[in-house]
Amino acid sequence: MAITLIVADEPDGLAPKGLAGDLPPQCRVVAPDDLLDGHDLPKSDAASGVTVVNLCRDQRPLSFGYYVSLIAEARGYAAIPTAADLADQADDRLVRSRHAPVDRALAALRRQGQRLVLPRRLFVALGRCNKPHLQEVAEAAYEAFGLPLMTLQIDPIRLQLLQAVAEPLAGLDPRQQRLLRAALERLAGPPPTPRPFRRAPRLAVLVNPDDPLPPSKPGTIVRLRDVASSMGIDTECLGHRDLPRLGGFDALLIRETTALQAPSYIFAETAAQLGLPAIDDPVSILRCCNKVFLHERLKAEGVPQPRTLAVRADTLAAAGEALGFPLVLKVPDGACSRGVVRVDTPAELPVAGRRLLRRSRLILAQEYLYTDFDWRIGVLAGQPLFACRYGMVRGHWQIFRHAGDGSSEEGATEPVPLDAVPPEVLSAALAAAALIGTGLYGVDLKETAQGPVVIEVNDNPNIDVGLEDACLGDALYERLLLHFLERIEAGEDRAAAPARAAGSIW
């Protein structure tokens, strides 16, 4: 039986409001801590039938409410809203881009030729509203923003959406509570609208000359463009100001460092809205840029990883007792060894922990495993693409060492033919990458006496001439470009594009 978990900050407070007591038996109300800690929740083998409705008050990126959706998805549950929906809410440009389908639904009312008195505010619960003639507007807003509870502020004269505001559960009046209760029984949304496909193979490559550690250096981009030209593919490098031009291409390859609330993520999300195949896609960026998601996903599927705990301020000391010292603390969104701290003694733990917890309400504590190198296995569409050993910086315990003046030192890279990689390392890498998606990933692993363990899965992995491409040469770029061509020809990305991508969004 399908299960709906309603996550609320004060679950006991729902009963007096007349909501929890009347819910269907398959609905359960739980607190955020219960979901984050996995207390008395469905096991992973039943996850396909679980939907998490996140009604937490604070859903800003890296808040507890944000982690409710992120960890739910990591465990294989369906999350409302998704972590991507919440990440997009933090960027005004992405929020504005989602107004268009609501405006079209409002404009359709005028075309019906009816004399309608529109409200200035419309409450929407899981895509439902209390005004039948505005149901299509409510559904369009739910599809666009993904927020379970929101109020639409409407200009009734111009028939335009002014703002979509998330509503807290605690502020609902009895009528709104009844609407939410009815909507929980449906949990349905409109199907996506297919888009027509344009066949000219044009690849946009996003680069940033100011990126201090780009995943591909300029010489590598030149090699990629030369190989693409030989295959009849037109490539063009885009910068941050070229976002309005993205709709004129068939696919997007991001070759700058990715992060949420960064131009790279906005490009990826816009590509998804337009139905363009993208590496990296926004879901992969969101998942790989949060190590808490990776930990939960690996744990749920039994992929080996170092002993790891997701900790809050009140569980930091217990993590030290459980893992021993030294241990490693990681912020969820760190990259290139940034936001990763080794803690050698119990006395250092509260100081280091408090500093990192200012960036995120959850951080990772992980057992310290030193090796002379990390394996990096490049995976494309579920198949190994390249392998390297990334050596530690001399006299340091990481592959990067960052100085206070902003400079960085990097360990040596040793390319390795795929047939020389231990089979168990390849197997673990492919299993980990499959939990993220079907794009391009770099899986980092360490070999231990108990076998390989996955350290993390990276979107946007490094590919550079003479390093990652040393074994395959031009064949590496050909495989990457053929992957794009196959997706363009199949048209699946355009068919899956959200309805909001039907027109220009900028």
N, C-alpha and C positions, 0 to 999 in steps of 0.2 A: 504494500500500500504506500502511495506517495505521502510524504511527510512535509509539512510546512513548519519551519522554525521561525517564530517571530522574536527578534532580538530587540529588547527594550531596556533602557537604563534602569527602570524601576518596574520589573515585571509584575510584582505583587500589586502595584497600583492600578493595573488594568482591570482587575475584577470589579472594584467599586464603580468604575466608569461604564460598566455594562458591556465591555468588549470581550474579555477573556472567557467569561462564563458562558457565552453564547456561541463560541467558536466551534467549528466542526471538530470531531474527535481527532482527526489527523493533524490538527494545528496544535503546536506547543509553544508556549511563551517562555523564553529563557533570558538570562542576563548576559551581558557581553563577556564577563569573566568565564561563565560556563562554556560559552562557545570557544573562546580563545584557548581555554585549558582543556577542552574536549571532554568535559564532565558529562557522563550519561547521555552521549549523543550517538546517533546511528553510526555503525562501523562503515569503513570505506567500501566494503562490498555492496552496501546498500545505498551508496551516495548518489547513484543516478536518479533516485526517486526523491531527493531532498531539495527543497527550495528554502533559502534563507531570506526572509524579509527584514532588512536592516532598518530599524526605526530609532537608532541611537541619535541623541541630540547633536553631538559633535562628530561630523563626518569629514572634516578637513584632512588633506593628505597627512599620513603618519599619526593621526589621532587614533584612539581606540575604535571609534566608529568606522574609520577607514579600514582598520585591520580586520574588523568583523567581515566585511565583504571580501577582502583580499584572502584571508585564511579560509573562508568558506569556499572560494573558488579553488584554492590550493588543495582542498580535500575532495574536490570533485562535485561540490554542491552547486546548484544554480543560485546566484546572488542577485537580489534586488535592493538597491542599485548595484551594478557591478563596480569593481574598483576603478575601471576605466571611466565610468560615468562620474565618479567622485573626483578623480584626477582632473577630468575636463572642467568640472565646476570651478576649479581654482584658476582658470585662465579665461579672462574676459573675451578673448577672440574666439575661443572654442565655444563659449556659452552663446555669444552672438550668432555664431554660425548655425546654431540649432533653432533659431527663431523662425527660419524660413518655412518649414512644413506647417507650423502653427499659423503663420500668416496666410498660407495658402488655404488652410481649412477655414479660417475666418473669412477670407475673400470669397470662398465658395458659397457662404451664406448669402452674400449680396447677389450672386449670380442666380440664386434660387428665386429671386424676385419677391421674397417675403419681407413684410414689415416686422422687423425683429427689434426688440428692446434688449440690447446686450448688457450684461452686468460688467461693472468695472473690475470685479474680482470673481474668479471661478475656482472653487476648490476641487482638486482632483486626487482621488485615492486609487492607486494602482490602475490608472487609465479610465476610471469611472467618475462620473459627475452626477449631480442631482437634477440636471436640466437636460432632458432627452434631446432637444434640438441642438445642443452643443456637445453631444457625445463624440462626434468625429473630431472636434477641437481637442477634447480631453484625451482621446486616443493618440492624436498627433503629438501632443505635448509629452505624453508618457513614452512614446516611441523615441522622441527626440532627446529628452533629458534623463529618462530612466528613474526619476525620483519617485519613491512610493507615495509620499504625501507632499503636495505642493499647491500653492495658490498662484493662479495666473493673473497678472495685472494687465488689463486689456484697455486699449484706446477704442471705445465703442463708435467713435466717429470715423476714424481712419481704418478701423478694423485691423489693428496691428497689436501684436504682443509687445508689451513694454518690458515685462520682467516675469521670470518664473522663480518663485521663492519657496525653498524647502520649508515645510511646516513641522514643528515638533509634535510628537504624539500627545504630550501633556496639555497642549493648547486646544485640542479638538473639542467642539461642542457636541451635544448628543446627536444632532443630525449628521454631523461629519463622522461620528463614531459608527453610526448605523451604516453609512456608506462604505466605510472601511471594512466593516464586518462582511458586508455583501461582496465587496471586491475581493476579499481574501478567498472566497469560495470559487472565484473564477481564475484569477492569476493568468489572464490571457492577454496577448498583445496582437496587433495587426501583423500580417506576413510582410516580409520585405518586398520591395518593388524592383524587379529586374531593370537594368539599364541597357540601352543599346551599346554595342561594342564597336570601336573603331580599330581597324586592323593594322595601321601603320606602326611598326615596332619602333617606338621612341622611348629611350631610357633616360630618366632624369637622375643625376648623381649629385646628392647634396654634400657639399664640402664646406669647410670653414677654415680659411687661411690662418685664423687666430687660435685654432685649437692647439694647445701645447702638446698633446699626445694623441694625434689623430689615428684612427684605426688603419688608414692607408695613407702613405706619403704621396706627394705629387707625382713622383716617378711611377708609382704603382697605378695611379689613375690614368696616366698616359698609356701604360701597357694595357689596361682594361679597355680604353677607348680604341686602341689599335686592333685588339682582338675582336671587339664588337663591330668595328668597321668591316673587318674581313668576313663577318657573318651577316652583313647586311643590316646591322642594327645601328641606328643613329643615337648617339649619346651626347648629352650636354650637361655640363656642370652648373648647378644652381647654388645661389647663396640665399641667405635668410630673407632678403627682400624679394625673392622670386616666387614666394608662395602663391600669389594670384595666378601664376603661369602654370601651376602644376597640372591643372585640368587638361592642358594640351599635350600631355605625355601618356604613355601606356603603362609605365611602371616606374617605381622609385627605388633607388639604391642609396641608403644613407651611409656616408663615409665620414661622419664626424661623431664625436662622443655623444652618446644618447643619455638622456635623463628626463624624468618627468618635469613638467613645467619649464621645458627648454624648447628652443625652436625645432630641434630634431623630433621631439614628440609631436609637436603641432603639425609638422610635415607628415609624419606617419599617420596621425589621426585624420588629417585632411585626405590623404591618399585612400584611407579606408572608406571615408564618406563618399569619395568619388568612384570607388570600386576599382582602384588601381592595385595590382600586386605590389607589395612593398617589402623590402628587407632593410630595416626591421619593420614589422607590423606593430601597431600600438599595443596589442595584447602581449606580444613577446617582450617589448620594452618594459611594460608595466610589471610583468612577472619577473624578468631577469634583474630589473633595477631594485627589487626588494628581496633581500636575503631571507626575510621571515617567510615570505611565500615559498621560496625555494626549499627552505628547511621543512616546512609543513608538507609540501608536495612530495619531496623525497621520502620523508618519514611515512606518509600515507601509503606509498607504493612499495616500501621496503627496499629502496635503493640505498646501498651503503654510503654512509657519510660519517664524519667524525662525531663523537658524542657532542650533542648540541642542545642548548636550551634557549627558548625565547623567553626573555626576562623583562619584568617591569621593575620599577624602583623598589617595590616591596618584596621582590623575589631575588634581588641581586645577590645578597649574602648567601642565600640557599644555593645559588648556582655555583658560587665558589666552593662551598662544602661538597657539592655533588661532583664537580669536575676536577678539583684539586688545582695546584699551581705548578708551573705557570699555566695560564689560560689566555684565550684571545677573546676580546670584545670587538663586535662589529656593528656599525650602524647599518641599517637595512639598505640604504641607497649609496653606499660607498663604492668607489671605482678606482682601479689602478692602484690598489693598496692604500688609498686614502680612507679615513674613517675606520681603520683597523688598528687596534692597540693590543700589545702584549702586556699582560698583567702578571708580574712575577711573584708578588706577595699579597697576603690578605689585606695588608694595610693600604696597598695601592688601589684595591678594588673599588671602594666607595668613591674615591676621587675621580678615577677614570670613568666609572659608570655614570656618575652624575653629569659629567661633561657630555657624554654621548647621549644620555637620556634627554638632554635639552633639545636635541635634534629630532628625536622620535620617541613616542610613548612605549615602544617595544624595541629592544636591541637583542642581538644574539650573543650568547656566551658559548664558546666552543673549546674543546680540549686542544691543547697545543701539540701539534705534530710537526716536527722539523724533518725535512728531506732536502737533499742537495738540489732537487729540481721538482717542478710540477709538470705533469703531462698536460698538454693542451691538445685536445682532439677537436678538429673542425668537423661539424656535422651539417650537411645540407639535405633537406627534405628526407631526413631519416637515414641517410647514408653517410659514411665517413668520407671526408673530403681531403683532410691533411692531418698530419701529426707533428708535434714539436715537443722538445723538452725545453722548458723555460727555467734557466738557472737562477739561483738566488744571487743577489748582489753580494760581492765579496765582503765578508765581515758583517753581513746583515741576514735577517731571517725571512725577508720577502724578496719578490722579484723586482720590486721598485723600492727605491729609497728617495724620499722627498726632503729637500733641504728647506730651511726656514726662508731662504731668499726666493723660493718658487722654482728653483732648478730641481731636476730629477736625474737619478742614475738608475739604469736598467740592467738586469742580468743578461747573460748571453742566451741566444736562441739557437737551438740545435735542431734542424729539420730531421725527421725520421720517416723513412718509407712506411706506408701503412702496413705492409706485410711483415715489418719488423716490430710492430707494436704488440705487446702481450695481448692475447685474445681476451683475457678477463678485463683488461683496461678498456679495450674497444667496446666490449659488451656493456660495461657499466656506463660508459660515455653515451652510447646510443640509447640506453634505457633512460638516462637522465634527460637527454635532449627531447625524447618523445613526450615527456611530461610537460614541456613548454609549448611545443607547436611543431610546425613542419617547415620552418624557415631555416636561417643560417645561424648556427650557434657555435660557441667555443666552450667546450666542457673542460674544466680544470680538475685534475685528480692527483692524488698522492698514492704511491705504492707503500703499503705497510705489511707487516708480518702476517696480518689477518686478511690481506687482499687489498685491492684498490678501494679508495673511498673518494666520493665526489665532494670537492670543495665548493664549487659553484658552477652554474651555467651562465655564460655571458651571451647576451645579444651583441650584435655589432663586433664580432671578433676581429682581431688584427689580421690583415692580409697584406704582405709587403713583398716586393720583388727581392729574390734571393733568400728569403726566410720561409714564410709559410708556403710560398709557391715553388720552393727549390726542387722538390721532388717531381711535381707534375708539370711545372712550367706553364705554358699557355693553356694547357688542357684544364688547369684549375679554373681559369677565367671562362673558358668555353662551357664547362659544366655549370657555372653560375649563370651565364647568359642563357644557356639552353633551358635552365629552370624557369627563368623569366618568360622565355618564349612559350614554353608549354602552358604556363598559367595564363598568359595573354590569349593564346589560342583557345584554351578551354573556356575562358570567360567566367569562371566560377567566382572570381573576386567581384566582378561587376554584378553578377546575379545576387550576391550576398550583401551588396552595398545597402545601407539603410535608406529608407524612403527619403530622408532629408537630403540625400545626395542627388536628387533628381534635377536640381538646377544649380547654378553657380552659388557658392556659399560666401564669396568675398566681394 
